[in-house]
Amino acid sequence: MDRKVPESKIATSFYFVPVDGGPIVDFTPGQYIGIRAETTEFTTQRNYTLSCSPGEPFYRITVKKHGALVDGCPPGLVSTWLHDKVKVGNIVKLSVPCGAYTMDLETVRDKPIVIVSGGIGITPGVAMLEYLVDIKHVRNKIVMLNLASGPDEEEFHEHLAVIRRKHLNVVIKTIYSR
């Protein structure tokens, strides 16, 4: 793992680059990668949506640290492992990007684009927004509506503010449930 960046009180972005220094496998915004967690206590895999657009020399996933849903239940196994045990420089096994939750730019043409997300579900939306404005240079009006519990649990707040200031065709609205 190349770096860890806190995105909110409960979520962190993890950046992965190939150990051999080669290029990453290309992907489409909205796709996910599998993370293989191999420890002395468990071995399992979880899938996480890529939260960056193609064209970068890394994969970025943004993971919410899941606590126990109810008393007596264990916390999220892989999310806790990523947050608490995986350090910069550790080697983590990844799958190639997969998934069909992607956007079709051919149907967009000159229509407004609306991206709707909630909580940690913002990850594909951020990847799509970055792709639209930084890679495809789309001039359509883009509206991103995001729901978060509160300001301390709003992932990518500063990152989205930079995009909004840089691109006049982008409107980003976040609604807090608390």
N, C-alpha and C positions, 0 to 999 in steps of 0.2 A: 504494500500500500504506500502510495506516494505522500498523501496528506489527509488530515482530518480537520474539517472546518465546522464549528457549531453554527447552526442555522436558526435555532430557537432554543428555548429552555429544554425542549424534549427531543429535538432532532439534530442530527449531525450529517454533514456530507462527507463521503469517503471517496477519495480519488485513487484510481488504479491505473498503473502504466505497466506495459510488458516488461518482464524481468530482463529479456534479451535486448531491450532498447528498440525493438522493431515497432512497426505501426500497429495500431489496434484494428480490429475487424470493423468495417463500416456498418452503420446501422441507420434506422429511420426513427425520428422522434416518436416516442410512445412505446418503443420496444423495451425489453427487460433483459437482464443478465442473471444467471444463477450464481449464487455464492455457495461454495462447498466449505462447510465448517467441519474441520477434523480436529477434535481435541481428545484428551485422555478420558473425558466423561461422555462424549457423544460424537457421532458423525451424522450429519444431515445436510440438506441443501434447502435454501430458500431463494425465491426469485424477487428481485427488486427492479423497479422501473428506472431506467436511465434518466437522470435529471439534468442532462446537458444535451446540447445539440451536436450533430455530427461535425467533423472538421477539427475537433480538438485532438490533441495527442493522448487523451486519457478518457476513461469512463468515470462518470460521477454518479453515485447513487446517494440518495438522501433518505436516512432511516430514522424513524421514530423509535425511541427506546420504549418498548412495551412493558409496563409493569403487570402485576397480576390483575386479571379482570375482576375477580372476586376473591374474598378471603379463602385461603387454602389452595388456590391455583398458583402454578408457577408463573414467573414472568416470561416474557417472550424469549425463547431460547437463543435464537441467532441474533436478534436485535441487541440483547444484553451482551452477548459474546463480542459483537462488533464494537459496541460502545466501551465496554470495560476491559477487554482482553487484547484486541487487535491494535497493534502499535504501528506507527510510521516505520517503514522498512520491512515489516512482516510480509511474507509471501502468502497470498490468498488465491485459491483456485477459483477461476471464473468460467462460466460457459460463454459461448458466443451469443450475441444478441438474438433474441427471438421475439415473437409476438406479432399480432395483427392489429393491435389498437393504435393505429396510425392515422394520419390525415391524408386526404386526397387533394393535393393542390390543383389538380386539373379542374375540379368542380368549383373552385373558389373564384377564379377570374377577378371581377371587379366588385364582388359582394363583400359586405362587412364580415368579419370573422369574430366569433364569440368563443372564448375558452372558459369553461366553468369547472371549478375544482373546490374541494373541501378538505381541510386538514392536510395530512401527509399525501393525500391524493393530488396535491399540487404538482408532484414531480413530473408527470408527463406533460402537464400544461406549461411548466417552465421550459422544458426541452422544446416543445412546439413553438412557444413564443420566441425563444432565442433563435431557433431555426428560421422562423418567418422574418424576423427583423435583421438578423446579422448575416445569415447565409443567403436567403432568397431575396432580401431587400424588398419585401412586399410593402406596397404603399396603401393598401386597403386599410380602412379603419379596423382596428383590432381592439376588442373589449375583453378584458379578463376579469371575471367575477370569481372571487375566492371567499370561502367561509373558513374562519379560524375561531377557536375557542376564545382567544383574547390576544392582546399584543405580544405577550410573552411566549405564545405558542404559534406565532405566525412565521412560518418558514419563508426565507428569501425576501424579507421585508426590504432591506437595503438594496439588494440586487435588483428587485423589481422597480424600486424608486429610480435607480440609475437608468434602467431601460426606458421608463416612462419619460424621464427628462431628456433623454437622447433621441427619442422617436416620437414626434408630435402626433403621429397617427395611432398611438397606443393610449388606451384608457384602462387603468387598473383600479378596481374597487374591491376592498376587503370588508366583509361584514363579520362582526364579532358576535358569537352566540351568548357570551357572558356580558 
